[in-house]
Amino acid sequence: MENTKTKSIESVGFEFIPENDRKGNPKELFFTWFAASTVSTTLVTGALAIIIGLSFWWAALAIIIGHAIGATIMGLHSAQGPKLGIPQVLQSRAQFGYFGVILPMLIILTMYFGYGAMNTILVAQGVQETLGFNINLTVIISLIPMVLLAVYGQNIIQKSMKLYTIAYTLIFIILTGLVISQLSMSLLSQGTFTWTTFILAVSICITWQITYGPYVSDHSRFMKVHDARKTFFYTASGSFLSSAWLMLIGAAIATMVVNGNVMSEIKSMGGMVGYSIVILLSLGVLVINSLNIYGAGIIVLSIASNFWTFRTSGRLRVIVSIVIGIVIAFAATAGAGNFMSNFQIYLGFVLFFIIPWSVINLTDFYILKRRYHHEEFMKKDGQFGKLNYKTMGVYLFTIACQVPFINTEIYQGALSKAMSGMDIAWVIGIVIAFSCYTVVTKVTERSSATQVSDMPIASPIE
């Protein structure tokens, strides 16, 4: 395979990356995943812990615990990349079957489109509020650098993320100083503790990290096999530090406002400095959103590879990335008015599909320790089969088991109501997916081994 890192435009999509073509440095992943959460959405999400009733101190504990757990799960996904050398979701052909994996792929693809549109809207709205530019025109213009970064691929994305991290760390240090200067102990102590609100805040942070699970091996597959441990550490630490830091800032700001409008408070608290921070937060998404377009491109190519035999080229990646950019532009301009609220509701439901996928994938790799040759992932009639009905059954059963524990804006499960509104659907998803997949796999393997041992041995004369 041609070297995928020396070409100006990356020429690999769903394919396996040979060890000799992997030129990545695990330290680069720290910057990639630190930068990924340095957006205004992180600040606003951190404010939710205060809005639901916790004091800052309890909110801070929930944020730290939640992100520590979630970042560990995300880091485990990232460490799969160097070992397997293929994109994250494509790895699930080993569990779901060659065609069975299309279902989680399609669900995750809608998540990429949704996040891509949401982030583009954030850019456009921020620019409109501060500079007064037309929102639809800003959406279209802002997508140009996002698509270009995705087209040029891993190498340029990580270089951009490194520069972004350095610049925005300084910005968030300034913002932290502004917030501390206006806080008081009385504000930080307002609020009450209940297990329902505390677990909800922890859940928000865990699921925030888990939504990065489908992304990470797309980037870590460029690392050497022996760098898997470093890959885990740099991915998890980068994501934890930025997410926890910004959500703590968001929670602190939320103690100072009545309506939870964090961005408006930042503009007012710092004069021109606060105003500039809001503009920079909006423009920073131009870099971050390339991750969504890049990941969506890999999913599209992976699905296409199920039906056609082809090899990714730079030209093909350009075409796919542009089409994805057009879809995101349409979603952002057509639905800018109600998109944000509707997408937040949708994301809540997407998580119930992503969590069992994540658990099944990690259980297979780390607990059952099943390993396969990389060529098997590309075979329609290989050892994975076309559709693994047992895994699909576990997947759908887990999703169904989560429903009674859901508490969202449009639906609350019966058991969530019985528990005073507590939402532990993600916990149920982890427990059910892990236990059922482990049992089903071990029973299947034991049955297969028994059948093989019971087969008659042919006589040498026959």
Backbone torsions as a table, in degrees:
resi	resn	phi	psi	omega
1	MET	NA	142.8	179.1
2	GLU	-66.3	152.3	-179.2
3	ASN	-64.9	121.5	-174.6
4	THR	-84.7	-4.6	-175.1
5	LYS	-107.6	-17.5	-178.9
6	THR	-92.1	-21.8	176.5
7	LYS	-68.7	146.1	179.7
8	SER	-66.9	-39.4	175.8
9	ILE	-107.6	127.1	-178.0
10	GLU	-61.8	133.9	-175.2
11	SER	-116.4	32.3	177.0
12	VAL	-132.2	144.9	179.4
13	GLY	-127.3	-90.2	-177.7
14	PHE	-89.7	-5.7	-171.6
15	GLU	-73.1	160.3	173.2
16	PHE	-68.6	139.8	176.9
17	ILE	-100.3	111.2	178.3
18	PRO	-60.8	152.4	-177.9
19	GLU	-55.5	-39.9	-177.7
20	ASN	-67.9	-20.3	-179.1
21	ASP	-94.7	2.3	-177.8
22	ARG	-92.1	109.4	-176.1
23	LYS	-112.2	7.9	-175.2
24	GLY	-74.9	153.1	175.6
25	ASN	-110.1	124.2	-178.0
26	PRO	-53.6	-29.6	179.6
27	LYS	-61.0	-28.2	179.5
28	GLU	-61.7	-29.9	-178.0
29	LEU	-68.4	-26.9	175.9
30	PHE	-59.3	-47.2	-178.2
31	PHE	-68.3	-38.7	179.6
32	THR	-59.3	-47.5	-173.8
33	TRP	-89.2	-18.6	168.7
34	PHE	-67.4	-46.4	-177.7
35	ALA	-66.2	-33.1	-172.7
36	ALA	-56.9	-30.0	-177.1
37	SER	-101.9	2.6	-178.4
38	THR	-85.5	61.5	179.3
39	VAL	-128.5	165.0	-176.6
40	SER	-62.7	-29.6	179.9
41	THR	-58.8	-34.9	179.6
42	THR	-64.4	-43.7	178.0
43	LEU	-60.7	-46.2	-178.4
44	VAL	-64.5	-39.2	179.4
45	THR	-65.7	-38.5	176.6
46	GLY	-61.3	-33.3	179.4
47	ALA	-65.9	-23.8	-177.8
48	LEU	-59.7	-33.1	-179.3
49	ALA	-62.3	-31.5	176.8
50	ILE	-80.8	-40.7	-177.5
51	ILE	-61.4	-34.5	-179.4
52	ILE	-80.3	-4.4	170.1
53	GLY	121.7	-5.7	-179.4
54	LEU	-75.7	154.0	169.1
55	SER	-76.2	166.7	-178.7
56	PHE	-59.7	-40.0	-174.8
57	TRP	-66.4	-42.3	176.6
58	TRP	-69.9	-36.9	177.0
59	ALA	-62.2	-41.8	-179.9
60	ALA	-62.4	-42.2	179.1
61	LEU	-64.1	-42.5	179.4
62	ALA	-63.0	-42.0	-179.3
63	ILE	-63.3	-45.2	-177.9
64	ILE	-66.7	-45.7	179.8
65	ILE	-63.3	-47.3	-177.5
66	GLY	-60.4	-45.8	-178.4
67	HIS	-73.1	-30.6	177.1
68	ALA	-64.2	-44.5	178.6
69	ILE	-67.0	-49.3	-177.0
70	GLY	-63.6	-41.3	-179.6
71	ALA	-67.2	-30.8	175.9
72	THR	-64.5	-45.1	177.5
73	ILE	-61.3	-44.7	179.4
74	MET	-61.9	-42.4	179.1
75	GLY	-63.1	-35.8	177.6
76	LEU	-64.3	-39.2	174.8
77	HIS	-62.5	-43.1	-178.1
78	SER	-61.9	-37.9	-178.5
79	ALA	-68.1	-14.6	176.0
80	GLN	-70.9	-31.0	-175.7
81	GLY	-55.4	-53.0	179.0
82	PRO	-63.0	-32.1	-178.1
83	LYS	-73.3	-37.4	-173.7
84	LEU	-103.0	-31.0	176.9
85	GLY	73.6	15.6	179.3
86	ILE	-129.6	163.6	-178.6
87	PRO	-58.7	160.6	-171.4
88	GLN	-60.7	-57.9	-172.3
89	VAL	-72.2	-29.5	177.6
90	LEU	-61.5	-26.7	178.0
91	GLN	-59.3	-25.4	-176.2
92	SER	-75.9	-0.9	169.3
93	ARG	-59.5	-29.5	179.3
94	ALA	-65.5	-29.5	-178.7
95	GLN	-98.9	-40.9	-172.3
96	PHE	-97.1	-15.1	-174.8
97	GLY	97.9	164.7	-173.3
98	TYR	-60.0	-44.8	179.3
99	PHE	-95.9	-24.4	-178.9
100	GLY	-60.2	-30.7	-177.6
101	VAL	-69.4	-12.5	-179.2
102	ILE	-60.7	-34.6	-179.7
103	LEU	-60.6	-56.9	177.0
104	PRO	-62.6	-30.5	177.5
105	MET	-61.9	-45.1	-179.4
106	LEU	-64.9	-40.4	178.4
107	ILE	-63.0	-45.4	-179.4
108	ILE	-68.3	-33.8	177.3
109	LEU	-61.8	-41.4	177.7
110	THR	-64.0	-32.2	176.6
111	MET	-65.3	-43.1	177.1
112	TYR	-59.5	-46.5	179.4
113	PHE	-62.8	-41.3	-179.2
114	GLY	-64.7	-48.3	177.6
115	TYR	-63.1	-38.9	179.3
116	GLY	-61.5	-44.2	178.8
117	ALA	-67.9	-42.5	-179.5
118	MET	-60.9	-45.7	-179.5
119	ASN	-66.0	-36.7	178.1
120	THR	-65.5	-39.5	176.5
121	ILE	-63.1	-40.3	178.5
122	LEU	-59.3	-42.3	177.2
123	VAL	-60.7	-51.2	-175.6
124	ALA	-63.8	-42.2	-179.9
125	GLN	-67.5	-39.9	178.2
126	GLY	-62.9	-42.8	179.0
127	VAL	-68.0	-38.7	178.9
128	GLN	-64.8	-43.7	-177.8
129	GLU	-67.9	-32.7	-175.6
130	THR	-97.2	-36.5	-175.8
131	LEU	-114.4	-11.2	175.3
132	GLY	80.2	14.8	-178.1
133	PHE	-75.0	154.7	177.3
134	ASN	-61.1	130.8	-172.0
135	ILE	-68.7	-40.4	-179.2
136	ASN	-68.3	-40.2	178.4
137	LEU	-64.9	-39.8	179.5
138	THR	-64.4	-38.2	177.3
139	VAL	-57.8	-48.3	-176.6
140	ILE	-66.4	-45.6	-178.5
141	ILE	-65.7	-41.6	-176.6
142	SER	-65.5	-26.1	-178.9
143	LEU	-73.2	-19.4	-178.1
144	ILE	-61.0	-53.9	178.2
145	PRO	-65.5	-32.0	178.2
146	MET	-62.1	-47.4	-179.3
147	VAL	-65.6	-40.9	-179.7
148	LEU	-61.5	-43.6	178.1
149	LEU	-62.1	-41.9	179.4
150	ALA	-65.0	-38.0	179.9
151	VAL	-65.4	-46.2	-177.9
152	TYR	-73.2	-21.6	165.3
153	GLY	89.4	-160.5	-169.5
154	GLN	-52.3	-47.1	-174.3
155	ASN	-61.0	-50.8	-177.5
156	ILE	-73.4	-33.0	177.8
157	ILE	-61.7	-46.1	-177.3
158	GLN	-69.6	-35.3	175.3
159	LYS	-64.0	-41.0	178.6
160	SER	-65.5	-40.3	-179.8
161	MET	-65.0	-34.6	179.0
162	LYS	-65.7	-48.1	177.8
163	LEU	-62.3	-41.0	179.3
164	TYR	-61.2	-46.0	-178.8
165	THR	-60.0	-44.8	-179.8
166	ILE	-61.3	-47.1	-177.8
167	ALA	-66.4	-45.9	-174.1
168	TYR	-79.0	-20.0	171.6
169	THR	-62.8	-41.9	176.8
170	LEU	-62.3	-41.4	179.6
171	ILE	-62.7	-42.1	-177.5
172	PHE	-76.5	-24.1	171.3
173	ILE	-65.7	-43.3	177.4
174	ILE	-62.6	-44.7	-180.0
175	LEU	-63.0	-41.1	177.7
176	THR	-60.1	-42.6	177.6
177	GLY	-62.1	-41.6	178.1
178	LEU	-61.0	-44.5	-177.8
179	VAL	-66.4	-46.0	-179.7
180	ILE	-60.1	-37.6	-178.0
181	SER	-65.4	-19.6	-176.2
182	GLN	-112.8	3.6	-180.0
183	LEU	-86.8	157.7	173.1
184	SER	-137.4	154.5	-178.5
185	MET	-61.3	-33.2	-179.2
186	SER	-65.9	-38.7	178.6
187	LEU	-66.7	-41.1	-177.5
188	LEU	-67.6	-25.1	-176.2
189	SER	-92.7	-6.7	178.7
190	GLN	-68.5	147.3	-178.4
191	GLY	110.2	167.3	-177.6
192	THR	-130.9	160.9	178.2
193	PHE	-101.7	129.9	165.6
194	THR	-136.6	150.5	179.9
195	TRP	-63.1	-34.5	-178.8
196	THR	-60.9	-49.9	-177.7
197	THR	-72.1	-35.3	-179.7
198	PHE	-65.7	-46.9	179.7
199	ILE	-65.5	-35.6	176.9
200	LEU	-61.3	-44.2	179.4
201	ALA	-64.3	-42.0	176.1
202	VAL	-61.4	-43.2	-178.8
203	SER	-61.1	-41.9	179.6
204	ILE	-58.1	-43.5	-177.6
205	CYS	-71.5	-39.7	178.0
206	ILE	-62.5	-48.0	-177.9
207	THR	-68.5	-28.7	174.1
208	TRP	-56.6	-46.3	-178.8
209	GLN	-71.9	-39.4	-177.0
210	ILE	-62.9	-30.8	179.4
211	THR	-65.3	-15.9	174.2
212	TYR	-82.9	-11.1	-177.5
213	GLY	-51.9	-45.5	-179.4
214	PRO	-66.9	-13.3	-176.2
215	TYR	-87.3	-37.8	-152.3
216	VAL	-68.0	-41.4	-179.9
217	SER	-69.9	-19.2	174.6
218	ASP	-55.9	-29.7	-177.8
219	HIS	-103.0	-36.7	-176.6
220	SER	-76.4	-13.3	178.8
221	ARG	-66.3	-11.4	177.4
222	PHE	-86.3	2.6	179.1
223	MET	-95.5	154.3	178.3
224	LYS	-66.7	154.5	-179.0
225	VAL	-56.9	-42.6	-176.7
226	HIS	-73.1	-3.5	179.7
227	ASP	-95.6	12.7	-175.3
228	ALA	-60.0	-42.2	-179.6
229	ARG	-65.0	-43.8	177.9
230	LYS	-63.4	-38.8	178.7
231	THR	-59.2	-45.4	177.4
232	PHE	-58.8	-49.5	-175.0
233	PHE	-63.3	-49.4	-176.0
234	TYR	-69.4	-35.3	177.7
235	THR	-67.1	-51.7	-176.5
236	ALA	-64.8	-43.9	-177.5
237	SER	-67.7	-40.4	179.2
238	GLY	-62.7	-46.0	-178.8
239	SER	-68.5	-41.0	179.7
240	PHE	-62.7	-48.8	-174.2
241	LEU	-61.3	-48.1	-177.1
242	SER	-70.9	-43.7	-178.2
243	SER	-63.9	-48.4	-179.0
244	ALA	-64.8	-43.2	-179.0
245	TRP	-59.8	-50.7	-177.1
246	LEU	-69.1	-35.5	177.8
247	MET	-69.8	-33.2	174.2
248	LEU	-63.9	-41.1	176.4
249	ILE	-62.6	-45.8	179.6
250	GLY	-60.6	-40.2	178.3
251	ALA	-65.8	-40.6	179.4
252	ALA	-64.1	-43.1	179.4
253	ILE	-64.7	-37.3	-178.6
254	ALA	-62.3	-25.4	177.9
255	THR	-70.6	-16.5	-176.1
256	MET	-99.1	-7.8	-176.6
257	VAL	-120.8	154.8	-177.4
258	VAL	-87.7	-41.9	-172.9
259	ASN	-96.0	4.3	178.5
260	GLY	75.3	12.1	-179.2
261	ASN	-80.5	87.4	-174.5
262	VAL	-65.6	-45.7	-175.4
263	MET	-65.1	-38.1	177.7
264	SER	-64.9	-38.0	179.2
265	GLU	-66.9	-37.8	177.7
266	ILE	-62.4	-41.9	179.2
267	LYS	-61.6	-39.1	-175.3
268	SER	-81.7	-29.4	-173.5
269	MET	-77.4	-23.8	-174.0
270	GLY	-115.9	9.4	-178.2
271	GLY	60.5	-131.4	179.5
272	MET	-65.6	-31.6	179.0
273	VAL	-65.5	-48.2	178.8
274	GLY	-62.7	-40.7	178.2
275	TYR	-60.5	-43.9	-179.9
276	SER	-66.2	-37.6	179.4
277	ILE	-62.5	-41.6	179.5
278	VAL	-63.2	-42.6	178.3
279	ILE	-62.7	-45.2	-177.8
280	LEU	-66.7	-35.6	176.2
281	LEU	-62.6	-38.3	179.3
282	SER	-68.6	-45.5	-177.4
283	LEU	-71.1	-27.9	-179.2
284	GLY	-61.6	-26.6	-179.6
285	VAL	-64.8	-19.0	177.6
286	LEU	-56.7	-36.7	179.2
287	VAL	-81.2	-46.5	-173.9
288	ILE	-61.9	-37.9	-173.9
289	ASN	-68.9	-14.2	177.2
290	SER	-62.5	-26.9	177.9
291	LEU	-62.5	-37.8	179.6
292	ASN	-69.6	-41.6	180.0
293	ILE	-69.0	-40.8	178.3
294	TYR	-61.9	-48.6	-179.6
295	GLY	-65.2	-40.3	178.5
296	ALA	-62.6	-37.8	178.6
297	GLY	-61.8	-42.1	179.1
298	ILE	-64.8	-40.8	179.1
299	ILE	-64.3	-44.6	179.7
300	VAL	-59.9	-45.5	179.3
301	LEU	-66.4	-36.7	179.1
302	SER	-64.4	-44.5	178.7
303	ILE	-63.7	-43.0	-180.0
304	ALA	-61.5	-34.8	-178.3
305	SER	-67.4	-16.7	176.3
306	ASN	-69.2	-24.0	-172.8
307	PHE	-116.6	-22.9	179.4
308	TRP	-130.5	148.3	176.2
309	THR	-95.6	117.2	179.8
310	PHE	-157.6	168.6	176.4
311	ARG	-122.5	134.1	-176.7
312	THR	-64.8	137.9	174.7
313	SER	-124.7	166.7	177.0
314	GLY	-59.3	-40.6	-179.2
315	ARG	-63.8	-41.7	179.9
316	LEU	-64.1	-40.9	179.5
317	ARG	-65.4	-35.7	176.7
318	VAL	-61.5	-47.4	-178.1
319	ILE	-62.5	-47.6	-178.4
320	VAL	-62.8	-43.5	-178.8
321	SER	-64.4	-39.0	178.5
322	ILE	-65.9	-42.9	178.8
323	VAL	-61.6	-43.5	178.1
324	ILE	-61.8	-41.9	177.1
325	GLY	-59.8	-40.0	179.1
326	ILE	-65.1	-42.5	178.5
327	VAL	-61.5	-44.3	179.4
328	ILE	-64.4	-41.2	178.7
329	ALA	-61.5	-42.1	179.3
330	PHE	-63.6	-46.6	-179.7
331	ALA	-62.3	-39.6	-177.4
332	ALA	-71.1	-39.8	-177.8
333	THR	-80.9	-37.4	-177.9
334	ALA	-74.6	-31.4	-174.8
335	GLY	-117.8	20.9	-175.4
336	ALA	-57.6	-33.3	-176.1
337	GLY	-65.0	-50.7	-175.9
338	ASN	-111.5	1.5	-171.5
339	PHE	-60.7	-46.1	-173.3
340	MET	-58.9	-49.3	-178.1
341	SER	-67.4	-41.4	179.7
342	ASN	-66.0	-39.1	-177.6
343	PHE	-69.6	-35.9	177.6
344	GLN	-61.3	-39.2	177.1
345	ILE	-65.8	-44.6	-179.7
346	TYR	-61.3	-41.9	-179.2
347	LEU	-59.3	-38.0	178.6
348	GLY	-57.9	-38.3	179.4
349	PHE	-78.4	-34.6	178.6
350	VAL	-59.0	-36.2	-179.2
351	LEU	-59.4	-32.4	-179.7
352	PHE	-70.3	-16.7	174.9
353	PHE	-93.6	-33.5	-176.7
354	ILE	-75.8	-38.0	-177.2
355	ILE	-60.0	-51.0	178.5
356	PRO	-64.6	-34.5	175.2
357	TRP	-60.0	-46.9	-178.4
358	SER	-61.1	-45.9	-177.8
359	VAL	-65.1	-44.1	179.2
360	ILE	-61.5	-44.4	-179.4
361	ASN	-62.8	-46.5	-178.2
362	LEU	-71.4	-37.9	179.2
363	THR	-61.9	-43.5	-179.7
364	ASP	-62.1	-39.4	-174.0
365	PHE	-82.5	-45.2	-171.5
366	TYR	-97.6	-33.7	-176.4
367	ILE	-92.9	-52.3	179.6
368	LEU	-81.0	-19.1	175.8
369	LYS	53.4	42.6	177.5
370	ARG	-82.5	133.3	-177.8
371	ARG	-125.8	145.4	-177.6
372	TYR	-136.8	153.5	174.5
373	HIS	-72.1	142.0	-173.8
374	HIS	-60.7	-25.7	-178.9
375	GLU	-67.7	-25.4	-179.2
376	GLU	-65.1	-28.6	-179.0
377	PHE	-69.3	-16.1	-177.1
378	MET	-106.0	5.1	-177.0
379	LYS	-102.1	124.5	178.3
380	LYS	-68.1	-31.9	-178.8
381	ASP	-113.4	33.7	-178.4
382	GLY	-83.7	-164.6	-174.6
383	GLN	-71.0	-14.0	-179.5
384	PHE	-80.8	-20.1	-176.5
385	GLY	77.3	172.1	-179.0
386	LYS	-79.0	-37.5	-179.8
387	LEU	-149.2	122.2	177.0
388	ASN	-90.0	97.2	-174.4
389	TYR	-63.6	-33.6	-178.0
390	LYS	-68.7	-44.6	177.0
391	THR	-64.2	-42.7	179.3
392	MET	-61.8	-37.3	177.2
393	GLY	-64.0	-43.6	177.0
394	VAL	-61.4	-43.5	-178.7
395	TYR	-59.7	-51.5	-177.8
396	LEU	-69.9	-36.2	177.7
397	PHE	-63.5	-41.2	179.0
398	THR	-62.8	-43.6	178.8
399	ILE	-59.2	-44.2	179.8
400	ALA	-63.5	-38.5	-179.1
401	CYS	-66.9	-24.7	-179.4
402	GLN	-76.5	-26.1	-171.7
403	VAL	-55.1	-45.7	-178.3
404	PRO	-64.0	-16.3	-176.4
405	PHE	-101.8	1.9	-177.5
406	ILE	-74.2	142.2	170.5
407	ASN	-138.3	96.4	179.7
408	THR	-123.9	178.8	-178.5
409	GLU	-65.1	-29.7	-175.2
410	ILE	-108.7	-9.7	178.6
411	TYR	-156.0	137.3	173.8
412	GLN	-129.6	125.3	-179.2
413	GLY	-69.9	157.9	-176.7
414	ALA	-61.4	-41.3	-178.7
415	LEU	-72.5	-30.6	174.5
416	SER	-64.9	-40.9	176.8
417	LYS	-61.9	-40.6	-179.2
418	ALA	-67.8	-22.3	-180.0
419	MET	-102.8	32.1	176.5
420	SER	59.8	35.1	175.3
421	GLY	88.8	2.6	-179.2
422	MET	-65.8	135.4	178.7
423	ASP	-111.7	103.8	178.3
424	ILE	-118.7	28.5	-177.9
425	ALA	-58.2	-37.1	-178.3
426	TRP	-66.3	-35.4	177.8
427	VAL	-65.9	-45.4	178.2
428	ILE	-60.4	-42.2	179.5
429	GLY	-59.8	-43.0	-179.7
430	ILE	-65.7	-47.9	-176.6
431	VAL	-64.4	-48.2	-176.8
432	ILE	-66.5	-47.0	-177.7
433	ALA	-62.4	-44.1	-178.7
434	PHE	-64.5	-51.4	-174.7
435	SER	-67.7	-45.3	-177.3
436	CYS	-67.8	-43.7	-178.7
437	TYR	-65.6	-39.9	179.1
438	THR	-62.5	-47.2	-178.7
439	VAL	-64.9	-48.3	-178.1
440	VAL	-60.0	-43.2	-178.5
441	THR	-66.0	-44.5	-178.8
442	LYS	-66.7	-39.5	178.2
443	VAL	-64.8	-42.3	-179.9
444	THR	-63.4	-44.6	-179.7
445	GLU	-65.6	-39.3	179.6
446	ARG	-65.9	-40.2	178.8
447	SER	-64.7	-41.5	179.6
448	SER	-65.2	-40.6	-180.0
449	ALA	-65.5	-38.0	179.6
450	THR	-65.6	-42.7	179.9
451	GLN	-62.2	-39.9	-179.9
452	VAL	-66.3	-43.3	-178.0
453	SER	-68.9	-26.6	-179.2
454	ASP	-84.8	-7.6	-179.5
455	MET	-68.2	135.1	178.8
456	PRO	-65.5	141.4	179.4
457	ILE	-91.2	123.4	-176.8
458	ALA	-67.8	141.7	176.9
459	SER	-69.9	141.8	179.4
460	PRO	-58.4	-23.7	-177.6
461	ILE	-80.5	-23.3	-174.8
462	GLU	-70.9	NA	NA
